[in-house]
Amino acid sequence: MKPQFKCNDLFCKVHVEDTDFQGVVYHANYLKYFERARSEFLIEHEISQAQALQAQESFIVKKLDVEFFYPAVLDDNLIIYSTAVLLSKARMHFLQSVRTQKNDILIVNGVVEVCYFDAAKSKPKAFPKNLLALFE
């Protein structure tokens, strides 16, 4: 079994800016919710994306696999669940899902493959040591 780390859940409310004229969340916004959850995971563990960028390093999304089940709508309270699965020292999967807080309806599931990238050398590199330590 590959090393896994359960991230803290992210709670958010659907605002009008997230929806179309019928009050249904745009499909692309689920990717934003996933991104926010991954960013909060890094922040909670004192891993600065701003510092990484200054060092010409970044977390990049390599691959997405998303499956939609049910629409979220205006004023829904959502929970974004995330589990990080370390595949190698420079690659991980985030298993992510969005559910309604009120009645636990599954809205969307996704697997997001993330790599760590050295822009100066134009190639992948190992994640920061403090991130890798979470999987030990």
N, C-alpha and C positions, 0 to 999 in steps of 0.2 A: 504494500500500500504506500502511496506517495504521501509525503508529509503535508498535513492540512492545518489551516488556522481559521477558526471561526471569527469573522469580523463582527464588530458591533453593528446592530441594526440601525438603519437610517429611517427616520420618520419624516414624511413630508405631506403637505396638503396640496391638492390640485387647485391651481389658480386659473383664472380666465386666460392668462397668457399661455398656459399649457394646452389649451383646447382649440378645437375648430368651432365653427359657428353653431354646431349642435351640442356643444359642451363635452365632446369626447376628446380624450387626450390624443394628440398627434403621435403617431408611431415613433418618430424620431426622438421624442421627449423621454421615452423609456431609456434610451441610450444615455441621455443626460442624467437621469436618476441613477443609473448604474455608475456613471463617471463620478458623480458626487459621492456615492457610497465608497468607491475606491479611493477617492481623494481624502475623505474623512478617515479612512483606515490609515493612510499614510500620516496624516496630521496627528492622529491619536498616538502614533508610535514615533513621533518627532522625526519624521523623514520629510525633508523639505524639497518639494519639487522646484521651488525658486532657486535654491542652492544648487540643485542638480543642473538646472539650465545654465547657471553661471559657470559651472564646470564643463559645459558643453555635453551634458548627459541628460537623458530623459527616459521616462517611461513611455513606451509606444504600444498602441493596440495593433497587433499583428493579424488577428482573426476574430470574427464575431459569428456566433450562431444563436439566433433569437427565434423563439416560438411564442406566438401570441395566442391567448386563450379567451380573454374576456376584456371588454373595454373599461378603462377607468374613466370617470366622468367628473365634471366640475364639483368641487367641494368634497370629493372623496379624501379620506385620510389613508395614506399608503405607508407600507413598511417595505423597505428594500433590504432583503437578506443577502448576505455575501459570505462565501467561504473561499479562501485562497488555497490553491493546491500548487505546491512547488514541483515543477517538472524538471528543472535544471537550475543551475546557479544564475541563469540569465533569462529564464522563461517560466511563467506561471499561468495557470488558469484561474479565473474568478468565476465561480458558479454563483450566479445571481438570479434572484427572482423578485417580483413585485407582487404584493398581496394587499387586499383591502384590510384595513385595521379593524373595521367593524365586524365583518363576518368571514374573514380569512379566505376570500375568493382569490384564486390564483389568476393574476392578470397576464403575466409574461415570465418566461424562463429564459435565461441566457447563459452562454459560456463565452467569456471574453479572454482571449489569449493576450497576455501582456509580456513584452520583452523590455530589457533595459539596454539602452543604446548609447554608444560613445560617438557623438557627432564629429569630433575632431578626427577620429580614425575611421568613421563610416562603417562601424561594425558593432555587433552586440558585445556587451561586457557583463560581468557579474553584478548582481544587485548589491546595494550597499550592505555592509556586514551586519548592521543593526536590523535590517529587514530579514536577512537570511537567518539570523539568530532566533527569530520568532518560530521557525520551523524545527528547531532542534529539540 
